[in-house]
């Protein structure tokens, strides 16, 4: 199973960023990853790449051990309420 990842947007002052891992089925696993900085405050790209690759290996390993799961990005979270349905239910008849 191939797993890819996409790094979310981040600003210069951010200390971490969301990384979304996607499996062959299009399901996702999200986690926050630290952004290493140089002394001048810029991103240490070499260290960041190492962290990202290490995190990917960790995700792959945890999938193999069945300790993390990927979720359907289009599925409604458990317990989520549809605002339109809720409004209709509260409207007077």
N, C-alpha and C positions, 0 to 999 in steps of 0.2 A: 504494500500500500504506500503510495507516494503522498507525502504531506508537503504542502507549500505554505509560505507565510507572507503576510502583507503588514507593513509597518504603518501605523496610523500617523496622522499629522502631529507635529510637535513644534513648539516655539523654542527659541534659543535658551530661555530660562527654565524650561522643563527639565525635570530630573528623571522622569520615566515616560514611557510611551506604551500605548496598547498595541499588542501584536496579535493578529488574527491568523490562526493556523487553519488550513482547509485540507480535508482529506479527499480521496478520489470520488466520494459520493456527494461532495459539495457541502458536507457538514463542517461546522467550525468549533474551534476551541480558542478561547481568548485568555490572554494573560498580560500583566504589566511587566515591562522589562526596563531595567535601569539604563540610563544613557550616560556613558562615561565621558568626562570632560577633560580637556587639556587645562593647563594652568591659566591660560588666557580666557577660558570659558567656552571655547569652541568644542564641538563634538570630537572626541578621539575616535575617528572612523575605524582605524584598525582594531582597536579594543572593542568597539561596538559590533563590528562584524564577527569577532570571536564570540562575543556574548550571544549574538543572534544564532550563530551556528551551534553553540553549546546548548542553547534553549531548545532548538529544533531537535537535536539529538535526545535531549531529555524528554521532550514530548513524544518522540518516536518510541523511546524505551518504555515510557509509562503506558502508551497505547498497547505495546506488546505484552505488558504485565497486566493490562486491563484495569488500571487504577485511575485513568481519566477517560472521559467520554467526549465525543463530539456531538454537537446538537444541530438540529435543523435551523438554519438562520431565519427561516420563514415561519416557524412554529410560534404560536403565542405562548408567552411564559405561563407556567402553571399559576392559576389563581388570577390571571389577568382578566380585567373586565372590559367589555366592548363599550365605549362611552355612548355610542348611538343606542345600543340595546338598553343600556341603563337609563338613558334619558326617556326612551319610549315607555319603559316600565314605570317611571315616576310621573309621566304625564297624566293629567286627569282624563278620564274616559268620556 
